[in-house]
Amino acid sequence: MLSEYVDNGVLPGLVSLVSHAGETRVDVLGDVAFDGPPMQRDSLFRVASFTKPIVAVAAMILVDELRLSKDAPVGHLLPELAHPVVLRHPDGPLEDTVPANRPITLRDLLTFRLGLGESDHPEIRQREEELELRTFGPPLPRTPLQPDEWMRRFGTLPLQFQPGERWMYSTGSHVLGVLIARATGQPLEVFLQERLFEPLGMRDTGFTASDPARLTTAYVGDDALDVAADSQWLEPPSFPDASGGLISTADDFHAFARMLQAGGDGILSPAAVAEMTTDHLTAAQRTAAADFLGPETGWGYGLSVSSDRYGWAGGLGTLWSTTPAEQTISILLTQRALWTWPEELFAEASAPAW
């Protein structure tokens, strides 16, 4: 079904992987760039928000080992957030604040309910731009800041909502990456490599392209966002972005998805996987988030959850869904940013694969 979008030039190429009850099918179509060589099964993609569930798993490893607690305040590791203040009114001026009703916890970060996220508050957005906090997306997907400096600046912002009150996308993952690094005393990328990527055989996953020759070019519509030959991902980042910074392949991410499907497979406890893939939003929070998440869709830890499946998408052109009852995992990797996809492509990419 998807080949027509490569044939007519909507997508330069794609890798589609579907596994069902132990059988795996992979389709490789098109090229790594509109003017590039043929796509390969092991071509490298910027998987963007696929990073979120991976980093959530890293946090839950520390919970399983009793090195972190989901409901303990994070202020001892993130003193920048130890004494948050909150806007008196969510749409009010930044100077009109009250103390937070309670501390921010790890669970708040995992469920994106810390009180701040991708906000439509114009003064918050302006302040974030002035502080260079809004630099994790196009046109330059990497921030120039080091993690500690990013946290220092972030800690000067008021929260828009009380901790636990409202689901707000993405920012919780940025903060979570810093928390993991401080909790382990290791750079985030080192911890991920040692505790996740190496045990699962994810040899091509990281914050830097493992093989520049296999890196695809990222597009926003027909315009190149990040050309493989000059890609920002050819150099290690100053801030390993736990929200959207990873490079991966279809087989690498399949190994991660299978680990969750298998109940942790020695990486996580089955209880941790069950908690990650359970909707934690209240009915009111789900309703408020419906424009972003979709109808009847909630949020677990770093991924979306609906009645029969869980998964997520990457803004630079990737989709993932696991349907536990059918033992099915579907992964689609493309190079075209999701917000520039034709509407009908979403419908076909989300259709049942078996």
Contacts in CASP RR format, 6 or more apart in sequence:
PFRMAT RR
TARGET T0000
AUTHOR 0000-0000-0000
METHOD contacts of the structure
MODEL  1
MLSEYVDNGVLPGLVSLVSHAGETRVDVLGDVAFDGPPMQRDSLFRVASF
TKPIVAVAAMILVDELRLSKDAPVGHLLPELAHPVVLRHPDGPLEDTVPA
NRPITLRDLLTFRLGLGESDHPEIRQREEELELRTFGPPLPRTPLQPDEW
MRRFGTLPLQFQPGERWMYSTGSHVLGVLIARATGQPLEVFLQERLFEPL
GMRDTGFTASDPARLTTAYVGDDALDVAADSQWLEPPSFPDASGGLISTA
DDFHAFARMLQAGGDGILSPAAVAEMTTDHLTAAQRTAAADFLGPETGWG
YGLSVSSDRYGWAGGLGTLWSTTPAEQTISILLTQRALWTWPEELFAEAS
APAW
1 348 0 8 1.000
1 351 0 8 1.000
2 11 0 8 1.000
2 14 0 8 1.000
2 16 0 8 1.000
2 27 0 8 1.000
2 29 0 8 1.000
2 332 0 8 1.000
2 345 0 8 1.000
2 348 0 8 1.000
2 349 0 8 1.000
3 29 0 8 1.000
5 11 0 8 1.000
5 14 0 8 1.000
5 342 0 8 1.000
5 345 0 8 1.000
5 348 0 8 1.000
6 12 0 8 1.000
6 13 0 8 1.000
6 14 0 8 1.000
6 29 0 8 1.000
6 30 0 8 1.000
9 34 0 8 1.000
10 336 0 8 1.000
10 341 0 8 1.000
10 342 0 8 1.000
10 345 0 8 1.000
11 30 0 8 1.000
11 334 0 8 1.000
11 335 0 8 1.000
11 336 0 8 1.000
11 345 0 8 1.000
12 30 0 8 1.000
12 31 0 8 1.000
12 32 0 8 1.000
12 33 0 8 1.000
12 34 0 8 1.000
12 36 0 8 1.000
12 216 0 8 1.000
12 217 0 8 1.000
12 219 0 8 1.000
12 335 0 8 1.000
12 336 0 8 1.000
13 29 0 8 1.000
13 30 0 8 1.000
13 31 0 8 1.000
13 32 0 8 1.000
13 39 0 8 1.000
13 334 0 8 1.000
13 335 0 8 1.000
14 27 0 8 1.000
14 28 0 8 1.000
14 29 0 8 1.000
14 30 0 8 1.000
14 39 0 8 1.000
14 332 0 8 1.000
14 333 0 8 1.000
14 334 0 8 1.000
15 26 0 8 1.000
15 27 0 8 1.000
15 28 0 8 1.000
15 29 0 8 1.000
15 39 0 8 1.000
15 41 0 8 1.000
15 43 0 8 1.000
15 45 0 8 1.000
15 249 0 8 1.000
15 250 0 8 1.000
15 332 0 8 1.000
15 333 0 8 1.000
16 26 0 8 1.000
16 27 0 8 1.000
16 29 0 8 1.000
16 250 0 8 1.000
16 330 0 8 1.000
16 331 0 8 1.000
16 332 0 8 1.000
16 333 0 8 1.000
17 24 0 8 1.000
17 25 0 8 1.000
17 26 0 8 1.000
17 250 0 8 1.000
17 251 0 8 1.000
17 254 0 8 1.000
17 329 0 8 1.000
17 330 0 8 1.000
17 331 0 8 1.000
17 332 0 8 1.000
18 24 0 8 1.000
18 25 0 8 1.000
18 328 0 8 1.000
18 329 0 8 1.000
18 330 0 8 1.000
18 331 0 8 1.000
18 353 0 8 1.000
18 354 0 8 1.000
19 25 0 8 1.000
19 254 0 8 1.000
19 258 0 8 1.000
19 328 0 8 1.000
19 329 0 8 1.000
20 326 0 8 1.000
20 327 0 8 1.000
20 328 0 8 1.000
20 329 0 8 1.000
20 353 0 8 1.000
20 354 0 8 1.000
21 327 0 8 1.000
21 328 0 8 1.000
22 327 0 8 1.000
24 254 0 8 1.000
26 41 0 8 1.000
26 250 0 8 1.000
26 251 0 8 1.000
28 39 0 8 1.000
28 40 0 8 1.000
28 41 0 8 1.000
28 43 0 8 1.000
29 39 0 8 1.000
30 38 0 8 1.000
30 39 0 8 1.000
31 37 0 8 1.000
31 38 0 8 1.000
31 39 0 8 1.000
32 38 0 8 1.000
32 39 0 8 1.000
32 40 0 8 1.000
32 43 0 8 1.000
32 214 0 8 1.000
32 215 0 8 1.000
32 216 0 8 1.000
32 217 0 8 1.000
32 228 0 8 1.000
32 335 0 8 1.000
33 216 0 8 1.000
33 217 0 8 1.000
33 224 0 8 1.000
33 227 0 8 1.000
33 228 0 8 1.000
33 335 0 8 1.000
34 217 0 8 1.000
34 219 0 8 1.000
34 222 0 8 1.000
36 217 0 8 1.000
39 216 0 8 1.000
40 214 0 8 1.000
41 249 0 8 1.000
41 250 0 8 1.000
41 251 0 8 1.000
42 204 0 8 1.000
42 214 0 8 1.000
42 249 0 8 1.000
42 251 0 8 1.000
43 214 0 8 1.000
43 215 0 8 1.000
43 216 0 8 1.000
43 249 0 8 1.000
43 333 0 8 1.000
44 204 0 8 1.000
44 209 0 8 1.000
44 210 0 8 1.000
44 211 0 8 1.000
44 214 0 8 1.000
44 215 0 8 1.000
44 216 0 8 1.000
44 247 0 8 1.000
44 248 0 8 1.000
44 249 0 8 1.000
45 216 0 8 1.000
45 247 0 8 1.000
45 248 0 8 1.000
45 249 0 8 1.000
45 316 0 8 1.000
45 317 0 8 1.000
45 318 0 8 1.000
45 333 0 8 1.000
45 334 0 8 1.000
45 335 0 8 1.000
46 141 0 8 1.000
46 216 0 8 1.000
46 218 0 8 1.000
46 226 0 8 1.000
46 233 0 8 1.000
46 245 0 8 1.000
46 246 0 8 1.000
46 247 0 8 1.000
46 316 0 8 1.000
47 244 0 8 1.000
47 245 0 8 1.000
47 246 0 8 1.000
47 247 0 8 1.000
47 248 0 8 1.000
47 253 0 8 1.000
47 314 0 8 1.000
47 316 0 8 1.000
47 318 0 8 1.000
47 333 0 8 1.000
48 244 0 8 1.000
48 245 0 8 1.000
48 314 0 8 1.000
48 315 0 8 1.000
48 316 0 8 1.000
48 317 0 8 1.000
48 318 0 8 1.000
49 170 0 8 1.000
49 243 0 8 1.000
49 244 0 8 1.000
49 312 0 8 1.000
49 313 0 8 1.000
49 314 0 8 1.000
49 315 0 8 1.000
50 244 0 8 1.000
50 246 0 8 1.000
50 248 0 8 1.000
50 253 0 8 1.000
50 312 0 8 1.000
50 314 0 8 1.000
50 318 0 8 1.000
50 320 0 8 1.000
51 173 0 8 1.000
51 241 0 8 1.000
51 242 0 8 1.000
51 243 0 8 1.000
51 244 0 8 1.000
51 245 0 8 1.000
51 246 0 8 1.000
52 170 0 8 1.000
52 173 0 8 1.000
52 242 0 8 1.000
52 243 0 8 1.000
52 244 0 8 1.000
52 302 0 8 1.000
52 303 0 8 1.000
52 312 0 8 1.000
53 256 0 8 1.000
53 260 0 8 1.000
53 276 0 8 1.000
53 301 0 8 1.000
53 302 0 8 1.000
53 303 0 8 1.000
53 311 0 8 1.000
53 312 0 8 1.000
54 192 0 8 1.000
54 196 0 8 1.000
54 205 0 8 1.000
54 246 0 8 1.000
54 256 0 8 1.000
55 173 0 8 1.000
55 176 0 8 1.000
55 177 0 8 1.000
55 180 0 8 1.000
55 188 0 8 1.000
55 192 0 8 1.000
55 242 0 8 1.000
55 243 0 8 1.000
55 302 0 8 1.000
56 110 0 8 1.000
56 173 0 8 1.000
56 176 0 8 1.000
56 276 0 8 1.000
56 301 0 8 1.000
56 302 0 8 1.000
56 303 0 8 1.000
57 196 0 8 1.000
57 256 0 8 1.000
57 259 0 8 1.000
57 260 0 8 1.000
57 267 0 8 1.000
57 268 0 8 1.000
57 276 0 8 1.000
58 177 0 8 1.000
58 180 0 8 1.000
58 188 0 8 1.000
58 191 0 8 1.000
58 192 0 8 1.000
58 195 0 8 1.000
58 196 0 8 1.000
59 68 0 8 1.000
59 106 0 8 1.000
59 109 0 8 1.000
59 110 0 8 1.000
59 176 0 8 1.000
59 179 0 8 1.000
59 180 0 8 1.000
59 301 0 8 1.000
60 268 0 8 1.000
60 272 0 8 1.000
60 275 0 8 1.000
60 276 0 8 1.000
60 301 0 8 1.000
61 195 0 8 1.000
61 196 0 8 1.000
61 267 0 8 1.000
61 268 0 8 1.000
61 272 0 8 1.000
62 68 0 8 1.000
62 180 0 8 1.000
62 183 0 8 1.000
62 184 0 8 1.000
63 69 0 8 1.000
63 70 0 8 1.000
63 106 0 8 1.000
63 272 0 8 1.000
64 268 0 8 1.000
64 269 0 8 1.000
64 272 0 8 1.000
67 183 0 8 1.000
67 184 0 8 1.000
68 106 0 8 1.000
68 179 0 8 1.000
68 183 0 8 1.000
69 106 0 8 1.000
70 105 0 8 1.000
70 106 0 8 1.000
70 107 0 8 1.000
70 110 0 8 1.000
71 105 0 8 1.000
71 106 0 8 1.000
71 107 0 8 1.000
72 105 0 8 1.000
72 106 0 8 1.000
73 82 0 8 1.000
73 103 0 8 1.000
73 104 0 8 1.000
73 105 0 8 1.000
74 81 0 8 1.000
74 103 0 8 1.000
74 104 0 8 1.000
74 105 0 8 1.000
74 106 0 8 1.000
74 109 0 8 1.000
74 179 0 8 1.000
75 81 0 8 1.000
75 82 0 8 1.000
75 103 0 8 1.000
75 104 0 8 1.000
76 82 0 8 1.000
77 179 0 8 1.000
77 182 0 8 1.000
77 183 0 8 1.000
78 104 0 8 1.000
78 151 0 8 1.000
78 175 0 8 1.000
78 178 0 8 1.000
78 179 0 8 1.000
78 182 0 8 1.000
80 151 0 8 1.000
80 152 0 8 1.000
80 154 0 8 1.000
80 155 0 8 1.000
81 104 0 8 1.000
81 114 0 8 1.000
81 155 0 8 1.000
81 175 0 8 1.000
82 103 0 8 1.000
83 99 0 8 1.000
83 100 0 8 1.000
84 99 0 8 1.000
84 100 0 8 1.000
84 103 0 8 1.000
84 104 0 8 1.000
84 155 0 8 1.000
84 158 0 8 1.000
84 159 0 8 1.000
84 163 0 8 1.000
85 97 0 8 1.000
85 98 0 8 1.000
85 99 0 8 1.000
85 100 0 8 1.000
85 158 0 8 1.000
85 159 0 8 1.000
86 97 0 8 1.000
86 98 0 8 1.000
86 99 0 8 1.000
86 100 0 8 1.000
86 101 0 8 1.000
86 115 0 8 1.000
86 158 0 8 1.000
86 159 0 8 1.000
86 160 0 8 1.000
86 161 0 8 1.000
86 162 0 8 1.000
87 93 0 8 1.000
87 94 0 8 1.000
87 96 0 8 1.000
87 97 0 8 1.000
87 121 0 8 1.000
87 158 0 8 1.000
87 159 0 8 1.000
87 160 0 8 1.000
87 161 0 8 1.000
88 96 0 8 1.000
88 97 0 8 1.000
88 98 0 8 1.000
89 96 0 8 1.000
90 121 0 8 1.000
90 160 0 8 1.000
90 161 0 8 1.000
90 166 0 8 1.000
91 121 0 8 1.000
92 121 0 8 1.000
92 123 0 8 1.000
93 123 0 8 1.000
94 123 0 8 1.000
94 124 0 8 1.000
94 127 0 8 1.000
94 158 0 8 1.000
97 158 0 8 1.000
100 159 0 8 1.000
100 162 0 8 1.000
100 163 0 8 1.000
101 162 0 8 1.000
101 163 0 8 1.000
102 162 0 8 1.000
102 163 0 8 1.000
103 163 0 8 1.000
104 114 0 8 1.000
104 115 0 8 1.000
104 163 0 8 1.000
105 163 0 8 1.000
106 176 0 8 1.000
106 179 0 8 1.000
107 113 0 8 1.000
107 280 0 8 1.000
108 114 0 8 1.000
108 115 0 8 1.000
108 163 0 8 1.000
108 164 0 8 1.000
108 172 0 8 1.000
109 172 0 8 1.000
109 173 0 8 1.000
109 175 0 8 1.000
109 176 0 8 1.000
109 179 0 8 1.000
110 172 0 8 1.000
110 176 0 8 1.000
110 300 0 8 1.000
110 301 0 8 1.000
110 302 0 8 1.000
111 164 0 8 1.000
111 167 0 8 1.000
111 280 0 8 1.000
111 281 0 8 1.000
111 299 0 8 1.000
111 300 0 8 1.000
111 301 0 8 1.000
112 167 0 8 1.000
112 168 0 8 1.000
112 169 0 8 1.000
112 170 0 8 1.000
112 171 0 8 1.000
112 172 0 8 1.000
112 173 0 8 1.000
112 299 0 8 1.000
112 302 0 8 1.000
113 163 0 8 1.000
113 164 0 8 1.000
113 165 0 8 1.000
113 166 0 8 1.000
113 167 0 8 1.000
113 168 0 8 1.000
113 285 0 8 1.000
114 159 0 8 1.000
114 163 0 8 1.000
114 164 0 8 1.000
114 168 0 8 1.000
114 171 0 8 1.000
114 172 0 8 1.000
114 175 0 8 1.000
115 159 0 8 1.000
115 160 0 8 1.000
115 161 0 8 1.000
115 162 0 8 1.000
115 163 0 8 1.000
115 164 0 8 1.000
115 165 0 8 1.000
115 166 0 8 1.000
115 168 0 8 1.000
116 124 0 8 1.000
116 157 0 8 1.000
116 159 0 8 1.000
116 160 0 8 1.000
116 161 0 8 1.000
116 168 0 8 1.000
116 171 0 8 1.000
117 160 0 8 1.000
117 168 0 8 1.000
117 169 0 8 1.000
117 170 0 8 1.000
117 171 0 8 1.000
117 172 0 8 1.000
118 168 0 8 1.000
118 169 0 8 1.000
118 170 0 8 1.000
118 171 0 8 1.000
119 125 0 8 1.000
119 160 0 8 1.000
119 168 0 8 1.000
121 160 0 8 1.000
124 157 0 8 1.000
124 158 0 8 1.000
124 160 0 8 1.000
125 134 0 8 1.000
127 157 0 8 1.000
128 134 0 8 1.000
128 157 0 8 1.000
131 153 0 8 1.000
131 154 0 8 1.000
131 156 0 8 1.000
131 157 0 8 1.000
132 143 0 8 1.000
132 144 0 8 1.000
132 145 0 8 1.000
132 153 0 8 1.000
133 143 0 8 1.000
133 150 0 8 1.000
133 153 0 8 1.000
133 154 0 8 1.000
133 157 0 8 1.000
135 142 0 8 1.000
135 143 0 8 1.000
135 144 0 8 1.000
135 145 0 8 1.000
136 142 0 8 1.000
136 143 0 8 1.000
136 170 0 8 1.000
136 174 0 8 1.000
136 241 0 8 1.000
136 243 0 8 1.000
136 244 0 8 1.000
138 220 0 8 1.000
138 225 0 8 1.000
138 337 0 8 1.000
139 225 0 8 1.000
140 232 0 8 1.000
141 225 0 8 1.000
141 226 0 8 1.000
141 232 0 8 1.000
141 241 0 8 1.000
141 245 0 8 1.000
142 232 0 8 1.000
142 237 0 8 1.000
142 238 0 8 1.000
142 239 0 8 1.000
142 241 0 8 1.000
142 245 0 8 1.000
143 150 0 8 1.000
143 238 0 8 1.000
143 239 0 8 1.000
143 241 0 8 1.000
144 238 0 8 1.000
145 153 0 8 1.000
145 238 0 8 1.000
145 239 0 8 1.000
146 238 0 8 1.000
146 239 0 8 1.000
147 177 0 8 1.000
147 178 0 8 1.000
147 181 0 8 1.000
147 239 0 8 1.000
147 240 0 8 1.000
148 178 0 8 1.000
150 174 0 8 1.000
150 178 0 8 1.000
150 239 0 8 1.000
151 175 0 8 1.000
151 178 0 8 1.000
154 174 0 8 1.000
154 175 0 8 1.000
160 166 0 8 1.000
160 168 0 8 1.000
161 168 0 8 1.000
166 285 0 8 1.000
166 288 0 8 1.000
167 281 0 8 1.000
167 285 0 8 1.000
167 286 0 8 1.000
167 288 0 8 1.000
167 289 0 8 1.000
167 299 0 8 1.000
169 292 0 8 1.000
170 243 0 8 1.000
171 243 0 8 1.000
172 243 0 8 1.000
173 242 0 8 1.000
173 243 0 8 1.000
173 244 0 8 1.000
173 302 0 8 1.000
174 241 0 8 1.000
174 242 0 8 1.000
174 243 0 8 1.000
176 242 0 8 1.000
177 188 0 8 1.000
177 240 0 8 1.000
177 242 0 8 1.000
178 188 0 8 1.000
178 242 0 8 1.000
180 188 0 8 1.000
180 191 0 8 1.000
180 242 0 8 1.000
181 187 0 8 1.000
181 188 0 8 1.000
181 191 0 8 1.000
184 191 0 8 1.000
186 194 0 8 1.000
187 240 0 8 1.000
188 240 0 8 1.000
188 242 0 8 1.000
189 206 0 8 1.000
189 207 0 8 1.000
189 236 0 8 1.000
189 240 0 8 1.000
192 206 0 8 1.000
193 206 0 8 1.000
195 267 0 8 1.000
196 202 0 8 1.000
196 256 0 8 1.000
196 267 0 8 1.000
197 203 0 8 1.000
197 205 0 8 1.000
197 206 0 8 1.000
197 252 0 8 1.000
199 266 0 8 1.000
199 267 0 8 1.000
200 252 0 8 1.000
200 255 0 8 1.000
200 256 0 8 1.000
200 259 0 8 1.000
200 267 0 8 1.000
201 252 0 8 1.000
201 255 0 8 1.000
202 248 0 8 1.000
202 252 0 8 1.000
202 253 0 8 1.000
202 255 0 8 1.000
202 256 0 8 1.000
203 210 0 8 1.000
203 252 0 8 1.000
204 210 0 8 1.000
204 211 0 8 1.000
204 214 0 8 1.000
204 247 0 8 1.000
204 248 0 8 1.000
204 249 0 8 1.000
204 252 0 8 1.000
205 246 0 8 1.000
205 247 0 8 1.000
205 248 0 8 1.000
205 249 0 8 1.000
205 252 0 8 1.000
205 253 0 8 1.000
205 256 0 8 1.000
206 246 0 8 1.000
206 247 0 8 1.000
206 248 0 8 1.000
207 233 0 8 1.000
207 236 0 8 1.000
207 237 0 8 1.000
207 240 0 8 1.000
207 241 0 8 1.000
207 245 0 8 1.000
207 246 0 8 1.000
207 247 0 8 1.000
208 233 0 8 1.000
208 234 0 8 1.000
208 235 0 8 1.000
208 236 0 8 1.000
208 237 0 8 1.000
208 247 0 8 1.000
209 215 0 8 1.000
209 231 0 8 1.000
209 233 0 8 1.000
209 234 0 8 1.000
209 247 0 8 1.000
210 247 0 8 1.000
212 228 0 8 1.000
212 229 0 8 1.000
212 231 0 8 1.000
212 234 0 8 1.000
215 228 0 8 1.000
215 231 0 8 1.000
215 233 0 8 1.000
215 234 0 8 1.000
215 247 0 8 1.000
216 228 0 8 1.000
216 335 0 8 1.000
217 224 0 8 1.000
217 226 0 8 1.000
217 227 0 8 1.000
217 228 0 8 1.000
217 335 0 8 1.000
218 224 0 8 1.000
218 225 0 8 1.000
218 226 0 8 1.000
218 316 0 8 1.000
218 335 0 8 1.000
218 337 0 8 1.000
219 225 0 8 1.000
219 335 0 8 1.000
219 336 0 8 1.000
219 337 0 8 1.000
219 340 0 8 1.000
220 336 0 8 1.000
220 337 0 8 1.000
220 339 0 8 1.000
220 340 0 8 1.000
221 336 0 8 1.000
221 337 0 8 1.000
221 340 0 8 1.000
225 316 0 8 1.000
225 337 0 8 1.000
226 232 0 8 1.000
226 233 0 8 1.000
233 247 0 8 1.000
237 245 0 8 1.000
244 314 0 8 1.000
249 333 0 8 1.000
250 331 0 8 1.000
250 333 0 8 1.000
253 320 0 8 1.000
253 331 0 8 1.000
253 333 0 8 1.000
254 329 0 8 1.000
254 331 0 8 1.000
257 320 0 8 1.000
257 322 0 8 1.000
257 329 0 8 1.000
257 331 0 8 1.000
258 265 0 8 1.000
258 329 0 8 1.000
259 265 0 8 1.000
259 266 0 8 1.000
259 267 0 8 1.000
259 268 0 8 1.000
260 268 0 8 1.000
260 273 0 8 1.000
260 276 0 8 1.000
260 277 0 8 1.000
260 322 0 8 1.000
261 322 0 8 1.000
261 324 0 8 1.000
261 327 0 8 1.000
261 329 0 8 1.000
263 270 0 8 1.000
263 273 0 8 1.000
263 274 0 8 1.000
264 270 0 8 1.000
264 272 0 8 1.000
264 273 0 8 1.000
268 276 0 8 1.000
275 301 0 8 1.000
276 300 0 8 1.000
276 301 0 8 1.000
276 302 0 8 1.000
276 303 0 8 1.000
277 300 0 8 1.000
277 303 0 8 1.000
277 305 0 8 1.000
277 310 0 8 1.000
277 324 0 8 1.000
278 300 0 8 1.000
278 305 0 8 1.000
279 286 0 8 1.000
279 298 0 8 1.000
279 299 0 8 1.000
279 300 0 8 1.000
279 305 0 8 1.000
280 298 0 8 1.000
280 299 0 8 1.000
280 300 0 8 1.000
280 301 0 8 1.000
281 289 0 8 1.000
281 298 0 8 1.000
281 299 0 8 1.000
281 300 0 8 1.000
286 293 0 8 1.000
286 296 0 8 1.000
286 297 0 8 1.000
286 298 0 8 1.000
289 298 0 8 1.000
289 299 0 8 1.000
290 297 0 8 1.000
293 299 0 8 1.000
293 304 0 8 1.000
296 306 0 8 1.000
296 307 0 8 1.000
297 304 0 8 1.000
297 305 0 8 1.000
297 306 0 8 1.000
298 304 0 8 1.000
298 305 0 8 1.000
298 306 0 8 1.000
299 305 0 8 1.000
300 310 0 8 1.000
302 312 0 8 1.000
303 310 0 8 1.000
303 311 0 8 1.000
303 312 0 8 1.000
304 310 0 8 1.000
304 311 0 8 1.000
304 312 0 8 1.000
305 311 0 8 1.000
308 323 0 8 1.000
308 324 0 8 1.000
308 325 0 8 1.000
309 321 0 8 1.000
309 322 0 8 1.000
309 323 0 8 1.000
309 324 0 8 1.000
310 321 0 8 1.000
310 322 0 8 1.000
310 324 0 8 1.000
311 320 0 8 1.000
311 321 0 8 1.000
311 322 0 8 1.000
312 320 0 8 1.000
313 319 0 8 1.000
313 320 0 8 1.000
313 338 0 8 1.000
314 338 0 8 1.000
315 337 0 8 1.000
315 338 0 8 1.000
315 339 0 8 1.000
316 335 0 8 1.000
316 337 0 8 1.000
316 338 0 8 1.000
317 333 0 8 1.000
317 334 0 8 1.000
317 335 0 8 1.000
317 336 0 8 1.000
317 337 0 8 1.000
317 338 0 8 1.000
317 341 0 8 1.000
318 331 0 8 1.000
318 332 0 8 1.000
318 333 0 8 1.000
318 334 0 8 1.000
319 330 0 8 1.000
319 331 0 8 1.000
319 332 0 8 1.000
319 349 0 8 1.000
319 350 0 8 1.000
320 329 0 8 1.000
320 330 0 8 1.000
320 331 0 8 1.000
320 332 0 8 1.000
321 329 0 8 1.000
321 330 0 8 1.000
321 350 0 8 1.000
322 328 0 8 1.000
322 329 0 8 1.000
322 330 0 8 1.000
323 329 0 8 1.000
326 354 0 8 1.000
328 353 0 8 1.000
328 354 0 8 1.000
330 353 0 8 1.000
332 349 0 8 1.000
END
